[in-house]
Amino acid sequence: RELAHDLVLKEQQIEYLISVLPGIGTSEKEQEERIRVLEKELREVEEERRQAVKEKEECLERLDEVIRGVRRV
């Protein structure tokens, strides 16, 4: 009886996991388009990240120059 209950519970868990898989209910073409959109978004976000890193490095250099200037005085 306990084994039967465990099997039913596992089956329900598996069914739930299958139902939340990405792409379920969408066509292959729709999935491919979604991938293209996400790849474009990733490229844009990566460029923003690169710019932010560059800006951070420039700020650190300016801060270092300010600190060095203060030490000289």
Biopython code that builds the backbone (N, CA, C, O; Angstrom):
import numpy as np
from Bio.PDB.StructureBuilder import StructureBuilder

atoms = [
    (1, "ARG", "N", (0.831, -1.197, 0.000)),
    (1, "ARG", "CA", (0.000, 0.000, 0.000)),
    (1, "ARG", "C", (0.877, 1.263, 0.000)),
    (1, "ARG", "O", (0.619, 2.208, -0.745)),
    (2, "GLU", "N", (1.917, 1.262, 0.848)),
    (2, "GLU", "CA", (2.823, 2.409, 0.911)),
    (2, "GLU", "C", (3.573, 2.573, -0.404)),
    (2, "GLU", "O", (3.779, 3.693, -0.872)),
    (3, "LEU", "N", (3.977, 1.463, -0.996)),
    (3, "LEU", "CA", (4.671, 1.501, -2.281)),
    (3, "LEU", "C", (3.765, 2.094, -3.356)),
    (3, "LEU", "O", (4.211, 2.910, -4.162)),
    (4, "ALA", "N", (2.510, 1.694, -3.373)),
    (4, "ALA", "CA", (1.561, 2.227, -4.350)),
    (4, "ALA", "C", (1.403, 3.736, -4.166)),
    (4, "ALA", "O", (1.356, 4.484, -5.142)),
    (5, "HIS", "N", (1.322, 4.173, -2.923)),
    (5, "HIS", "CA", (1.192, 5.603, -2.634)),
    (5, "HIS", "C", (2.430, 6.351, -3.135)),
    (5, "HIS", "O", (2.309, 7.405, -3.759)),
    (6, "ASP", "N", (3.627, 5.801, -2.859)),
    (6, "ASP", "CA", (4.868, 6.424, -3.314)),
    (6, "ASP", "C", (4.931, 6.512, -4.832)),
    (6, "ASP", "O", (5.364, 7.525, -5.381)),
    (7, "LEU", "N", (4.498, 5.451, -5.512)),
    (7, "LEU", "CA", (4.496, 5.456, -6.976)),
    (7, "LEU", "C", (3.554, 6.521, -7.533)),
    (7, "LEU", "O", (3.899, 7.221, -8.485)),
    (8, "VAL", "N", (2.374, 6.644, -6.943)),
    (8, "VAL", "CA", (1.423, 7.664, -7.390)),
    (8, "VAL", "C", (2.004, 9.052, -7.152)),
    (8, "VAL", "O", (1.887, 9.924, -8.013)),
    (9, "LEU", "N", (2.620, 9.265, -6.014)),
    (9, "LEU", "CA", (3.220, 10.556, -5.693)),
    (9, "LEU", "C", (4.337, 10.887, -6.677)),
    (9, "LEU", "O", (4.407, 12.011, -7.173)),
    (10, "LYS", "N", (5.203, 9.931, -6.965)),
    (10, "LYS", "CA", (6.286, 10.134, -7.934)),
    (10, "LYS", "C", (5.731, 10.440, -9.313)),
    (10, "LYS", "O", (6.257, 11.309, -10.008)),
    (11, "GLU", "N", (4.682, 9.745, -9.721)),
    (11, "GLU", "CA", (4.077, 9.983, -11.026)),
    (11, "GLU", "C", (3.547, 11.413, -11.095)),
    (11, "GLU", "O", (3.710, 12.084, -12.115)),
    (12, "GLN", "N", (2.919, 11.880, -10.030)),
    (12, "GLN", "CA", (2.399, 13.251, -10.012)),
    (12, "GLN", "C", (3.542, 14.261, -10.073)),
    (12, "GLN", "O", (3.428, 15.284, -10.749)),
    (13, "GLN", "N", (4.621, 13.987, -9.387)),
    (13, "GLN", "CA", (5.778, 14.886, -9.425)),
    (13, "GLN", "C", (6.370, 14.947, -10.830)),
    (13, "GLN", "O", (6.725, 16.020, -11.319)),
    (14, "ILE", "N", (6.472, 13.794, -11.467)),
    (14, "ILE", "CA", (7.002, 13.734, -12.834)),
    (14, "ILE", "C", (6.089, 14.493, -13.795)),
    (14, "ILE", "O", (6.569, 15.252, -14.637)),
    (15, "GLU", "N", (4.800, 14.295, -13.676)),
    (15, "GLU", "CA", (3.846, 15.009, -14.526)),
    (15, "GLU", "C", (3.978, 16.524, -14.349)),
    (15, "GLU", "O", (3.925, 17.274, -15.324)),
    (16, "TYR", "N", (4.148, 16.968, -13.104)),
    (16, "TYR", "CA", (4.312, 18.393, -12.850)),
    (16, "TYR", "C", (5.591, 18.905, -13.512)),
    (16, "TYR", "O", (5.572, 19.940, -14.177)),
    (17, "LEU", "N", (6.698, 18.187, -13.335)),
    (17, "LEU", "CA", (7.964, 18.610, -13.924)),
    (17, "LEU", "C", (7.868, 18.691, -15.450)),
    (17, "LEU", "O", (8.392, 19.624, -16.059)),
    (18, "ILE", "N", (7.212, 17.735, -16.048)),
    (18, "ILE", "CA", (7.028, 17.755, -17.502)),
    (18, "ILE", "C", (6.213, 18.972, -17.909)),
    (18, "ILE", "O", (6.512, 19.612, -18.917)),
    (19, "SER", "N", (5.193, 19.291, -17.139)),
    (19, "SER", "CA", (4.312, 20.408, -17.504)),
    (19, "SER", "C", (5.002, 21.759, -17.430)),
    (19, "SER", "O", (4.579, 22.696, -18.107)),
    (20, "VAL", "N", (6.057, 21.889, -16.624)),
    (20, "VAL", "CA", (6.736, 23.179, -16.491)),
    (20, "VAL", "C", (8.017, 23.259, -17.321)),
    (20, "VAL", "O", (8.750, 24.244, -17.237)),
    (21, "LEU", "N", (8.283, 22.242, -18.107)),
    (21, "LEU", "CA", (9.451, 22.301, -18.986)),
    (21, "LEU", "C", (9.292, 23.451, -19.974)),
    (21, "LEU", "O", (8.206, 23.664, -20.512)),
    (22, "PRO", "N", (10.383, 24.200, -20.217)),
    (22, "PRO", "CA", (10.277, 25.264, -21.217)),
    (22, "PRO", "C", (10.031, 24.666, -22.594)),
    (22, "PRO", "O", (10.605, 23.637, -22.953)),
    (23, "GLY", "N", (9.191, 25.310, -23.338)),
    (23, "GLY", "CA", (8.924, 24.852, -24.691)),
    (23, "GLY", "C", (7.711, 23.964, -24.824)),
    (23, "GLY", "O", (7.244, 23.723, -25.937)),
    (24, "ILE", "N", (7.194, 23.475, -23.726)),
    (24, "ILE", "CA", (5.992, 22.643, -23.807)),
    (24, "ILE", "C", (4.841, 23.536, -24.265)),
    (24, "ILE", "O", (4.579, 24.582, -23.671)),
    (25, "GLY", "N", (4.175, 23.120, -25.304)),
    (25, "GLY", "CA", (3.048, 23.896, -25.812)),
    (25, "GLY", "C", (3.431, 24.917, -26.872)),
    (25, "GLY", "O", (2.578, 25.677, -27.330)),
    (26, "THR", "N", (4.704, 24.949, -27.271)),
    (26, "THR", "CA", (5.119, 25.866, -28.339)),
    (26, "THR", "C", (5.770, 25.065, -29.457)),
    (26, "THR", "O", (6.359, 24.008, -29.231)),
    (27, "SER", "N", (5.650, 25.590, -30.654)),
    (27, "SER", "CA", (6.203, 24.878, -31.802)),
    (27, "SER", "C", (7.716, 25.047, -31.858)),
    (27, "SER", "O", (8.290, 25.893, -31.172)),
    (28, "GLU", "N", (8.339, 24.235, -32.676)),
    (28, "GLU", "CA", (9.792, 24.318, -32.842)),
    (28, "GLU", "C", (10.178, 25.694, -33.375)),
    (28, "GLU", "O", (11.167, 26.283, -32.938)),
    (29, "LYS", "N", (9.390, 26.202, -34.323)),
    (29, "LYS", "CA", (9.673, 27.516, -34.891)),
    (29, "LYS", "C", (9.582, 28.607, -33.812)),
    (29, "LYS", "O", (10.419, 29.509, -33.774)),
    (30, "GLU", "N", (8.585, 28.529, -32.950)),
    (30, "GLU", "CA", (8.437, 29.504, -31.870)),
    (30, "GLU", "C", (9.612, 29.412, -30.891)),
    (30, "GLU", "O", (10.105, 30.428, -30.402)),
    (31, "GLN", "N", (10.048, 28.191, -30.614)),
    (31, "GLN", "CA", (11.191, 28.007, -29.722)),
    (31, "GLN", "C", (12.461, 28.587, -30.335)),
    (31, "GLN", "O", (13.254, 29.221, -29.639)),
    (32, "GLU", "N", (12.657, 28.372, -31.631)),
    (32, "GLU", "CA", (13.827, 28.924, -32.310)),
    (32, "GLU", "C", (13.807, 30.451, -32.282)),
    (32, "GLU", "O", (14.836, 31.086, -32.052)),
    (33, "GLU", "N", (12.642, 31.032, -32.515)),
    (33, "GLU", "CA", (12.514, 32.490, -32.463)),
    (33, "GLU", "C", (12.806, 33.000, -31.051)),
    (33, "GLU", "O", (13.471, 34.022, -30.885)),
    (34, "ARG", "N", (12.320, 32.303, -30.057)),
    (34, "ARG", "CA", (12.574, 32.693, -28.661)),
    (34, "ARG", "C", (14.069, 32.641, -28.368)),
    (34, "ARG", "O", (14.598, 33.515, -27.681)),
    (35, "ILE", "N", (14.743, 31.631, -28.880)),
    (35, "ILE", "CA", (16.192, 31.509, -28.694)),
    (35, "ILE", "C", (16.901, 32.691, -29.349)),
    (35, "ILE", "O", (17.815, 33.267, -28.760)),
    (36, "ARG", "N", (16.483, 33.059, -30.570)),
    (36, "ARG", "CA", (17.094, 34.206, -31.255)),
    (36, "ARG", "C", (16.907, 35.487, -30.448)),
    (36, "ARG", "O", (17.840, 36.277, -30.303)),
    (37, "VAL", "N", (15.708, 35.689, -29.927)),
    (37, "VAL", "CA", (15.423, 36.879, -29.124)),
    (37, "VAL", "C", (16.300, 36.889, -27.873)),
    (37, "VAL", "O", (16.875, 37.918, -27.518)),
    (38, "LEU", "N", (16.395, 35.746, -27.215)),
    (38, "LEU", "CA", (17.208, 35.664, -26.005)),
    (38, "LEU", "C", (18.693, 35.865, -26.302)),
    (38, "LEU", "O", (19.401, 36.482, -25.506)),
    (39, "GLU", "N", (19.171, 35.354, -27.429)),
    (39, "GLU", "CA", (20.573, 35.555, -27.805)),
    (39, "GLU", "C", (20.859, 37.032, -28.049)),
    (39, "GLU", "O", (21.903, 37.540, -27.639)),
    (40, "LYS", "N", (19.936, 37.725, -28.716)),
    (40, "LYS", "CA", (20.090, 39.160, -28.959)),
    (40, "LYS", "C", (20.106, 39.918, -27.636)),
    (40, "LYS", "O", (20.931, 40.806, -27.422)),
    (41, "GLU", "N", (19.186, 39.552, -26.760)),
    (41, "GLU", "CA", (19.121, 40.190, -25.446)),
    (41, "GLU", "C", (20.412, 39.944, -24.669)),
    (41, "GLU", "O", (20.914, 40.846, -23.998)),
    (42, "LEU", "N", (20.943, 38.746, -24.754)),
    (42, "LEU", "CA", (22.188, 38.413, -24.071)),
    (42, "LEU", "C", (23.338, 39.263, -24.606)),
    (42, "LEU", "O", (24.146, 39.771, -23.828)),
    (43, "ARG", "N", (23.418, 39.422, -25.925)),
    (43, "ARG", "CA", (24.476, 40.253, -26.510)),
    (43, "ARG", "C", (24.370, 41.691, -26.013)),
    (43, "ARG", "O", (25.382, 42.317, -25.697)),
    (44, "GLU", "N", (23.148, 42.215, -25.944)),
    (44, "GLU", "CA", (22.953, 43.592, -25.483)),
    (44, "GLU", "C", (23.349, 43.742, -24.018)),
    (44, "GLU", "O", (24.018, 44.705, -23.644)),
    (45, "VAL", "N", (22.939, 42.799, -23.208)),
    (45, "VAL", "CA", (23.262, 42.866, -21.777)),
    (45, "VAL", "C", (24.770, 42.712, -21.570)),
    (45, "VAL", "O", (25.344, 43.364, -20.699)),
    (46, "GLU", "N", (25.401, 41.868, -22.352)),
    (46, "GLU", "CA", (26.845, 41.676, -22.239)),
    (46, "GLU", "C", (27.572, 42.973, -22.611)),
    (46, "GLU", "O", (28.560, 43.336, -21.971)),
    (47, "GLU", "N", (27.096, 43.656, -23.619)),
    (47, "GLU", "CA", (27.710, 44.934, -23.999)),
    (47, "GLU", "C", (27.524, 45.956, -22.873)),
    (47, "GLU", "O", (28.444, 46.714, -22.566)),
    (48, "GLU", "N", (26.353, 45.979, -22.266)),
    (48, "GLU", "CA", (26.131, 46.873, -21.128)),
    (48, "GLU", "C", (27.079, 46.542, -19.991)),
    (48, "GLU", "O", (27.611, 47.439, -19.337)),
    (49, "ARG", "N", (27.290, 45.263, -19.754)),
    (49, "ARG", "CA", (28.207, 44.844, -18.696)),
    (49, "ARG", "C", (29.622, 45.309, -18.998)),
    (49, "ARG", "O", (30.314, 45.817, -18.116)),
    (50, "ARG", "N", (30.056, 45.134, -20.250)),
    (50, "ARG", "CA", (31.402, 45.580, -20.639)),
    (50, "ARG", "C", (31.568, 47.077, -20.421)),
    (50, "ARG", "O", (32.593, 47.533, -19.915)),
    (51, "GLN", "N", (30.548, 47.836, -20.809)),
    (51, "GLN", "CA", (30.605, 49.289, -20.619)),
    (51, "GLN", "C", (30.670, 49.640, -19.135)),
    (51, "GLN", "O", (31.411, 50.543, -18.746)),
    (52, "ALA", "N", (29.910, 48.946, -18.315)),
    (52, "ALA", "CA", (29.915, 49.204, -16.878)),
    (52, "ALA", "C", (31.284, 48.882, -16.277)),
    (52, "ALA", "O", (31.773, 49.621, -15.422)),
    (53, "VAL", "N", (31.903, 47.788, -16.714)),
    (53, "VAL", "CA", (33.231, 47.424, -16.225)),
    (53, "VAL", "C", (34.237, 48.499, -16.638)),
    (53, "VAL", "O", (35.085, 48.901, -15.841)),
    (54, "LYS", "N", (34.142, 48.958, -17.877)),
    (54, "LYS", "CA", (35.048, 50.010, -18.360)),
    (54, "LYS", "C", (34.868, 51.285, -17.540)),
    (54, "LYS", "O", (35.846, 51.919, -17.144)),
    (55, "GLU", "N", (33.628, 51.652, -17.291)),
    (55, "GLU", "CA", (33.347, 52.845, -16.502)),
    (55, "GLU", "C", (33.878, 52.688, -15.072)),
    (55, "GLU", "O", (34.429, 53.631, -14.503)),
    (56, "LYS", "N", (33.710, 51.512, -14.506)),
    (56, "LYS", "CA", (34.220, 51.247, -13.156)),
    (56, "LYS", "C", (35.727, 51.405, -13.124)),
    (56, "LYS", "O", (36.264, 52.020, -12.202)),
    (57, "GLU", "N", (36.417, 50.860, -14.114)),
    (57, "GLU", "CA", (37.873, 50.959, -14.159)),
    (57, "GLU", "C", (38.321, 52.411, -14.299)),
    (57, "GLU", "O", (39.295, 52.825, -13.671)),
    (58, "GLU", "N", (37.614, 53.180, -15.120)),
    (58, "GLU", "CA", (37.939, 54.600, -15.271)),
    (58, "GLU", "C", (37.726, 55.348, -13.958)),
    (58, "GLU", "O", (38.535, 56.201, -13.595)),
    (59, "CYS", "N", (36.660, 55.040, -13.254)),
    (59, "CYS", "CA", (36.393, 55.680, -11.956)),
    (59, "CYS", "C", (37.476, 55.320, -10.948)),
    (59, "CYS", "O", (37.921, 56.173, -10.181)),
    (60, "LEU", "N", (37.899, 54.069, -10.948)),
    (60, "LEU", "CA", (38.955, 53.650, -10.033)),
    (60, "LEU", "C", (40.270, 54.365, -10.335)),
    (60, "LEU", "O", (41.004, 54.736, -9.419)),
    (61, "GLU", "N", (40.565, 54.556, -11.618)),
    (61, "GLU", "CA", (41.781, 55.277, -11.994)),
    (61, "GLU", "C", (41.708, 56.728, -11.516)),
    (61, "GLU", "O", (42.680, 57.249, -10.968)),
    (62, "ARG", "N", (40.566, 57.378, -11.721)),
    (62, "ARG", "CA", (40.402, 58.765, -11.267)),
    (62, "ARG", "C", (40.520, 58.840, -9.749)),
    (62, "ARG", "O", (41.155, 59.750, -9.216)),
    (63, "LEU", "N", (39.913, 57.890, -9.057)),
    (63, "LEU", "CA", (39.986, 57.870, -7.601)),
    (63, "LEU", "C", (41.424, 57.697, -7.142)),
    (63, "LEU", "O", (41.868, 58.356, -6.201)),
    (64, "ASP", "N", (42.145, 56.814, -7.804)),
    (64, "ASP", "CA", (43.548, 56.599, -7.468)),
    (64, "ASP", "C", (44.348, 57.886, -7.662)),
    (64, "ASP", "O", (45.196, 58.219, -6.834)),
    (65, "GLU", "N", (44.085, 58.608, -8.747)),
    (65, "GLU", "CA", (44.773, 59.871, -8.994)),
    (65, "GLU", "C", (44.444, 60.896, -7.910)),
    (65, "GLU", "O", (45.323, 61.634, -7.465)),
    (66, "VAL", "N", (43.202, 60.943, -7.493)),
    (66, "VAL", "CA", (42.788, 61.874, -6.430)),
    (66, "VAL", "C", (43.503, 61.523, -5.125)),
    (66, "VAL", "O", (44.010, 62.402, -4.427)),
    (67, "ILE", "N", (43.538, 60.232, -4.805)),
    (67, "ILE", "CA", (44.193, 59.801, -3.567)),
    (67, "ILE", "C", (45.686, 60.151, -3.611)),
    (67, "ILE", "O", (46.248, 60.624, -2.623)),
    (68, "ARG", "N", (46.305, 59.918, -4.739)),
    (68, "ARG", "CA", (47.728, 60.259, -4.871)),
    (68, "ARG", "C", (47.928, 61.755, -4.738)),
    (68, "ARG", "O", (48.906, 62.197, -4.135)),
    (69, "GLY", "N", (47.015, 62.542, -5.292)),
    (69, "GLY", "CA", (47.109, 64.008, -5.178)),
    (69, "GLY", "C", (46.973, 64.475, -3.754)),
    (69, "GLY", "O", (47.647, 65.420, -3.344)),
    (70, "VAL", "N", (46.119, 63.833, -2.995)),
    (70, "VAL", "CA", (45.903, 64.207, -1.591)),
    (70, "VAL", "C", (47.157, 63.868, -0.771)),
    (70, "VAL", "O", (47.536, 64.627, 0.121)),
    (71, "ARG", "N", (47.780, 62.765, -1.062)),
    (71, "ARG", "CA", (48.967, 62.345, -0.313)),
    (71, "ARG", "C", (50.134, 63.316, -0.524)),
    (71, "ARG", "O", (50.965, 63.484, 0.368)),
    (72, "ARG", "N", (50.201, 63.947, -1.681)),
    (72, "ARG", "CA", (51.293, 64.864, -1.997)),
    (72, "ARG", "C", (51.170, 66.174, -1.235)),
    (72, "ARG", "O", (52.161, 66.861, -0.990)),
    (73, "VAL", "N", (49.958, 66.505, -0.869)),
    (73, "VAL", "CA", (49.723, 67.806, -0.212)),
    (73, "VAL", "C", (50.066, 67.787, 1.236)),
    (73, "VAL", "O", (49.922, 68.802, 1.918)),
]
sb = StructureBuilder()
sb.init_structure("model")
sb.init_model(0)
sb.init_chain("A")
sb.init_seg("    ")
for serial, (resi, resn, name, xyz) in enumerate(atoms, 1):
    if name == "N":
        sb.init_residue(resn, " ", resi, " ")
    sb.init_atom(name, np.array(xyz, "f"), 0.0, 1.0, " ", f" {name:<3s}", serial, name[0])
structure = sb.get_structure()
